Amino acid sequence: MKLIIFAGGAGTRLWPISRSNTPKQFDQFFDGKSTLQLAVERVRDLWGIESVYISTNKKFKEIVLSQIPDLPVKNLILEPDRRDLAAAVLLAMLTVKSQGYTKEIGILWADHLMDRPEMFQEGLVIASEMMSKKQNQFVYFGEKPRFANHNLGWIKYGREVEFSNGITVREFREWKYRPELELCKKMYKSKVWYWNTGYFVTSVGFVLSLYEKYQKKMIDTLLPAIKDTKKLEKTYPTLEAISFDDAIIKHTKPSDAKVLLVNLGWSDPGTLYALKEALEQTKVSNVTKGNVYTYDTTDSLVINYEQGKLVTTIGLKGYIVINMDDSLVVVHKDNVPKVKELVGKLKEDNNLKRFV
């Protein structure tokens, strides 16, 4: 099986740690490793590094190759522009097909954490075996929810289809993206909803057949440019910016998919407070990095990237303090979702957009 790790996101919710030129998936924050490096580590031994592909923006080519030096150059898929996931997935599928492969493929992400990668590996093996029997389907990974997280997508499952090596395979029912908190609490209590990790296994041929059916214009535009770099540079930015879910997934039937129920200890440190939760020892403990001193402070993330400067806090509870060489943000955890809005405002100001 081939595996594509998508590493092209901008990570605006993690500003100012994550910038348009240095997104979060490349920050070596976790024992000196980036989440991209951790993502590759989790899968490289399953089918070999030659079966691992990385899809990213062209401007990140050198940083990807520096962090994953043994990645075959032909396995680096470079997006000429940001056009959302429908375009990125199509480019990846057409690239793999152009190299003569049309069978099982895993769609993975470069910005997540897992406590139990061995279960993830087992799930990929099970999904690959399922795909070898039936190519025209999606096999989704649903993570056992630890609480009613209304900032994530959720996946509803049906009756049990099979049980293999501690992992249950269920029928797929429906999605719900970022439900309202009260609804989310009911979903959590119902025990028939899992967190949607975004990982899935499918086949190249099946996905391309769906593009032919539902995104004919996109595939007809991109296909002639797949082996011509200059033509790709001109063509790719003209593609519609639309999510893969809206372009493809929403058109498929529930019977086209199955759900693996896993307990990976999975987390998506996609916001500043989620990053704190991923690194914390206890709920009230602080997470610090750099030259930092906290006093009478709890449940806070304090990071100082500025050399030769001391950052101190007094009496904070549930705060995020990020000090960079060129910027500083202080925000309470309840207002962390507004960081993305702030970044949008900065981009609109010609005097400030350089900080994004």
C-alpha positions as CSV (number, residue, x, y, z in Angstrom):
1,M,0.0,0.0,0.0
2,K,1.1,3.6,-0.7
3,L,0.7,6.3,1.9
4,I,0.3,10.1,1.3
5,I,1.1,12.5,4.1
6,F,-0.4,15.9,3.5
7,A,1.8,18.7,4.9
8,G,0.8,21.8,3.1
9,G,-1.4,23.6,5.7
10,A,-0.7,27.1,6.9
11,G,-1.7,26.5,10.6
12,T,-3.0,30.0,11.2
13,R,-4.7,28.9,14.5
14,L,-1.2,28.4,15.9
15,W,0.1,31.9,15.1
16,P,2.6,33.3,15.8
17,I,4.4,29.9,16.2
18,S,3.1,28.8,12.9
19,R,3.5,31.3,10.0
20,S,2.8,31.1,6.3
21,N,6.5,30.4,5.6
22,T,7.0,28.1,8.6
23,P,3.8,26.1,9.3
24,K,3.3,24.1,12.5
25,Q,4.0,20.7,11.0
26,F,7.7,21.6,10.6
27,D,8.3,23.0,14.1
28,Q,10.4,20.5,16.0
29,F,8.5,20.9,19.2
30,F,8.1,17.3,20.3
31,D,11.4,16.0,21.8
32,G,13.2,17.7,19.0
33,K,11.0,16.3,16.2
34,S,8.3,17.9,14.1
35,T,4.8,16.3,13.7
36,L,5.8,15.6,10.1
37,Q,8.8,13.6,11.2
38,L,6.5,11.8,13.8
39,A,4.0,11.1,11.0
40,V,6.6,9.5,8.8
41,E,8.1,7.5,11.8
42,R,4.7,5.9,12.4
43,V,4.4,4.4,9.0
44,R,7.8,4.1,7.3
45,D,8.4,0.5,8.5
46,L,5.1,-0.8,7.3
47,W,5.7,-0.8,3.5
48,G,9.1,1.0,3.4
49,I,10.0,4.7,2.9
50,E,9.6,4.2,-0.9
51,S,5.9,3.8,-0.3
52,V,5.6,7.1,1.6
53,Y,4.6,10.2,-0.3
54,I,4.5,13.8,1.1
55,S,2.3,16.4,-0.4
56,T,3.2,20.0,0.4
57,N,3.5,23.5,-1.0
58,K,6.4,23.9,-3.4
59,K,8.1,26.5,-1.1
60,F,8.5,23.8,1.6
61,K,10.5,21.5,-0.6
62,E,13.8,22.0,1.1
63,I,12.5,21.8,4.6
64,V,10.7,18.6,3.9
65,L,13.8,17.0,2.4
66,S,15.9,18.2,5.3
67,Q,13.6,16.7,7.8
68,I,13.0,13.4,5.8
69,P,16.3,13.1,4.0
70,D,15.8,9.5,2.7
71,L,12.4,10.3,1.1
72,P,12.7,9.5,-2.6
73,V,12.5,12.8,-4.5
74,K,9.8,11.4,-6.8
75,N,7.7,10.9,-3.7
76,L,7.6,14.6,-3.0
77,I,4.4,16.1,-4.5
78,L,4.7,19.8,-4.7
79,E,1.6,22.0,-4.9
80,P,2.3,25.2,-6.9
81,D,-0.4,27.1,-5.0
82,R,-2.8,26.7,-2.1
83,R,-6.2,25.5,-3.6
84,D,-7.6,23.5,-0.7
85,L,-7.7,19.8,-0.4
86,A,-9.8,18.7,-3.4
87,A,-7.1,20.0,-5.7
88,A,-4.3,18.7,-3.5
89,V,-5.7,15.2,-3.3
90,L,-6.3,15.1,-7.0
91,L,-2.8,16.2,-7.7
92,A,-1.5,13.4,-5.4
93,M,-3.7,10.7,-6.9
94,L,-2.7,11.7,-10.5
95,T,0.9,11.8,-9.6
96,V,0.8,8.3,-8.0
97,K,-1.1,7.0,-11.0
98,S,1.4,8.5,-13.4
99,Q,4.0,6.3,-11.7
100,G,1.9,3.2,-12.5
101,Y,0.0,2.7,-9.2
102,T,-3.8,2.5,-8.9
103,K,-4.5,0.3,-5.8
104,E,-4.8,0.8,-2.0
105,I,-3.7,4.2,-0.7
106,G,-3.7,5.8,2.8
107,I,-4.5,9.5,3.2
108,L,-2.7,10.8,6.3
109,W,-1.9,14.2,7.9
110,A,1.3,15.7,9.1
111,D,0.1,17.7,12.1
112,H,-1.3,15.2,14.6
113,L,0.0,13.3,17.7
114,M,-0.6,9.7,18.9
115,D,0.2,7.9,22.1
116,R,-0.4,4.4,20.6
117,P,1.0,4.4,17.1
118,E,1.1,0.6,17.1
119,M,-2.7,0.5,17.0
120,F,-2.6,3.0,14.1
121,Q,-0.2,0.7,12.2
122,E,-2.5,-2.3,12.9
123,G,-5.4,-0.3,11.6
124,L,-3.6,0.5,8.4
125,V,-2.9,-3.1,7.9
126,I,-6.5,-4.1,8.4
127,A,-7.7,-1.3,6.1
128,S,-5.2,-2.4,3.4
129,E,-6.6,-6.0,3.7
130,M,-10.1,-4.7,3.4
131,M,-9.2,-2.7,0.3
132,S,-7.6,-5.7,-1.3
133,K,-11.0,-7.4,-1.2
134,K,-13.0,-4.4,-2.3
135,Q,-11.3,-1.4,-4.0
136,N,-14.4,0.9,-4.3
137,Q,-14.8,2.1,-0.8
138,F,-13.4,4.4,2.0
139,V,-12.2,3.0,5.3
140,Y,-12.3,5.8,7.9
141,F,-10.5,5.9,11.2
142,G,-12.7,7.0,14.2
143,E,-11.0,7.8,17.5
144,K,-12.6,6.9,20.8
145,P,-13.7,10.3,22.2
146,R,-12.2,11.4,25.6
147,F,-14.7,14.3,26.1
148,A,-17.3,16.3,24.2
149,N,-14.9,18.2,22.0
150,H,-17.0,20.6,19.8
151,N,-13.9,21.8,17.9
152,L,-13.5,18.5,16.0
153,G,-15.4,16.6,13.4
154,W,-17.4,13.5,14.6
155,I,-18.2,10.3,12.8
156,K,-21.3,8.1,13.5
157,Y,-21.0,4.4,13.1
158,G,-23.5,1.5,12.8
159,R,-23.5,-2.2,13.3
160,E,-20.4,-4.3,13.6
161,V,-19.0,-5.8,10.4
162,E,-15.9,-7.6,11.7
163,F,-13.4,-7.7,14.6
164,S,-9.7,-8.1,14.0
165,N,-6.7,-7.8,16.3
166,G,-8.6,-5.7,18.9
167,I,-10.0,-3.3,16.3
168,T,-13.8,-3.2,15.5
169,V,-14.9,-2.5,11.9
170,R,-18.4,-0.8,11.8
171,E,-20.8,0.4,9.2
172,F,-20.5,4.2,8.4
173,R,-23.6,6.3,9.1
174,E,-22.8,10.1,8.9
175,W,-20.5,13.0,9.7
176,K,-21.0,16.0,11.9
177,Y,-18.4,18.8,11.7
178,R,-17.9,21.0,14.9
179,P,-21.3,20.4,16.4
180,E,-22.7,22.9,18.9
181,L,-21.6,22.2,22.4
182,E,-24.9,20.9,23.7
183,L,-25.4,18.6,20.7
184,C,-21.8,17.5,21.1
185,K,-22.5,16.5,24.7
186,K,-25.5,14.4,23.6
187,M,-23.4,12.8,20.8
188,Y,-20.7,11.9,23.3
189,K,-23.1,10.3,25.7
190,S,-24.8,8.3,22.9
191,K,-21.7,6.1,22.5
192,V,-22.4,5.8,18.7
193,W,-20.2,8.8,17.7
194,Y,-16.4,8.8,17.5
195,W,-14.0,11.7,16.8
196,N,-13.1,11.9,13.1
197,T,-9.4,11.8,12.8
198,G,-9.5,12.6,9.1
199,Y,-7.4,9.5,8.2
200,F,-8.8,7.1,5.6
201,V,-7.7,4.3,3.3
202,T,-9.1,4.0,-0.2
203,S,-7.8,3.2,-3.7
204,V,-6.4,5.5,-6.3
205,G,-8.7,4.2,-9.0
206,F,-11.8,4.6,-6.9
207,V,-11.0,8.2,-6.0
208,L,-10.2,9.2,-9.6
209,S,-13.5,7.6,-10.7
210,L,-15.3,9.9,-8.2
211,Y,-13.5,13.0,-9.6
212,E,-14.6,11.9,-13.1
213,K,-18.2,11.7,-11.9
214,Y,-18.4,14.8,-9.6
215,Q,-15.4,17.0,-10.5
216,K,-15.0,16.5,-14.2
217,K,-13.8,20.0,-14.9
218,M,-11.1,19.8,-12.3
219,I,-9.7,16.5,-13.4
220,D,-9.9,17.5,-17.1
221,T,-8.0,20.7,-16.3
222,L,-5.3,19.1,-14.2
223,L,-4.7,15.8,-16.1
224,P,-2.9,17.3,-19.1
225,A,-0.4,19.1,-16.8
226,I,0.5,16.3,-14.5
227,K,3.9,15.6,-16.3
228,D,4.6,19.1,-17.4
229,T,5.9,21.3,-14.6
230,K,5.5,24.6,-16.4
231,K,2.0,23.8,-17.5
232,L,1.2,22.7,-13.9
233,E,2.5,26.0,-12.5
234,K,0.0,27.8,-14.8
235,T,-2.9,25.4,-14.4
236,Y,-3.0,24.5,-10.7
237,P,-3.8,28.1,-9.5
238,T,-6.9,28.1,-11.7
239,L,-8.5,25.1,-10.0
240,E,-11.5,25.7,-7.7
241,A,-10.5,26.1,-4.0
242,I,-12.9,23.6,-2.5
243,S,-12.5,21.0,0.3
244,F,-12.2,17.3,-0.5
245,D,-15.3,16.6,1.6
246,D,-17.5,19.1,-0.4
247,A,-16.0,18.1,-3.7
248,I,-16.1,14.3,-3.3
249,I,-17.1,12.8,0.1
250,K,-20.6,14.4,0.4
251,H,-21.6,12.8,-2.9
252,T,-20.8,9.3,-1.8
253,K,-23.3,6.9,-0.1
254,P,-22.8,5.6,3.5
255,S,-22.6,2.1,2.0
256,D,-19.4,3.2,0.2
257,A,-17.5,3.3,3.6
258,K,-16.6,1.5,6.8
259,V,-15.2,2.8,10.1
260,L,-12.4,1.4,12.1
261,L,-12.9,2.2,15.8
262,V,-9.5,2.9,17.3
263,N,-8.1,4.3,20.5
264,L,-4.8,5.9,19.4
265,G,-4.5,8.6,22.1
266,W,-4.9,10.8,19.1
267,S,-4.8,14.6,19.3
268,D,-4.8,17.5,16.9
269,P,-2.7,20.3,18.4
270,G,-4.3,22.7,15.9
271,T,-4.8,25.6,18.3
272,L,-2.5,27.2,20.9
273,Y,-4.4,25.7,23.8
274,A,-4.7,22.3,22.1
275,L,-0.9,22.4,21.9
276,K,-0.7,23.0,25.6
277,E,-3.1,20.0,26.2
278,A,-0.9,17.8,24.0
279,L,2.2,18.6,26.1
280,E,0.9,19.0,29.6
281,Q,1.5,16.6,32.5
282,T,-1.7,17.5,34.3
283,K,-4.6,19.9,33.5
284,V,-3.4,22.6,35.9
285,S,0.3,22.3,35.0
286,N,2.1,24.9,32.9
287,V,3.9,24.1,29.7
288,T,6.9,26.4,29.1
289,K,9.7,26.7,26.5
290,G,12.7,29.0,26.3
291,N,13.8,31.5,29.0
292,V,10.6,31.6,31.0
293,Y,9.8,32.0,34.7
294,T,6.2,31.5,36.0
295,Y,5.0,32.6,39.4
296,D,1.5,31.9,40.8
297,T,0.5,30.7,37.3
298,T,-1.5,27.6,36.4
299,D,-2.9,25.9,33.3
300,S,-0.9,28.1,31.0
301,L,1.4,27.8,27.9
302,V,4.3,30.2,28.0
303,I,6.8,30.1,25.1
304,N,9.7,32.4,24.6
305,Y,11.7,32.2,21.3
306,E,13.7,35.4,21.9
307,Q,17.3,34.8,22.9
308,G,18.6,36.9,25.7
309,K,15.2,37.9,27.0
310,L,13.4,36.6,30.1
311,V,9.6,36.2,30.0
312,T,7.8,36.1,33.4
313,T,4.2,35.7,34.4
314,I,2.4,36.4,37.6
315,G,-1.1,35.2,38.6
316,L,-2.2,33.8,35.3
317,K,-4.7,31.0,34.9
318,G,-5.5,29.4,31.6
319,Y,-3.5,31.8,29.5
320,I,-1.3,31.5,26.4
321,V,1.8,33.7,26.1
322,I,3.9,33.4,23.0
323,N,6.9,35.7,22.6
324,M,8.7,35.6,19.2
325,D,11.5,37.8,17.9
326,D,9.1,40.0,16.0
327,S,5.7,39.5,17.8
328,L,4.0,38.8,21.1
329,V,0.5,37.3,21.7
330,V,-1.3,37.0,25.1
331,V,-4.7,35.3,25.0
332,H,-6.9,33.5,27.5
333,K,-7.7,29.9,26.5
334,D,-11.4,30.8,26.0
335,N,-10.5,33.2,23.3
336,V,-8.0,31.0,21.4
337,P,-10.4,30.4,18.5
338,K,-10.2,34.1,17.8
339,V,-6.5,33.8,16.9
340,K,-7.5,32.7,13.4
341,E,-9.7,35.9,13.1
342,L,-6.8,38.0,14.3
343,V,-4.5,36.6,11.6
344,G,-7.2,37.4,9.0
345,K,-7.2,41.0,10.2
346,L,-3.4,41.2,10.1
347,K,-3.4,40.0,6.5
348,E,-5.7,42.8,5.5
349,D,-3.4,45.4,6.9
350,N,-0.5,46.2,4.5
351,N,1.6,47.4,7.4
352,L,1.1,44.2,9.4
353,K,0.7,41.3,7.0
354,R,4.5,40.7,7.0
355,F,4.1,39.4,10.5
356,V,1.8,36.6,9.3
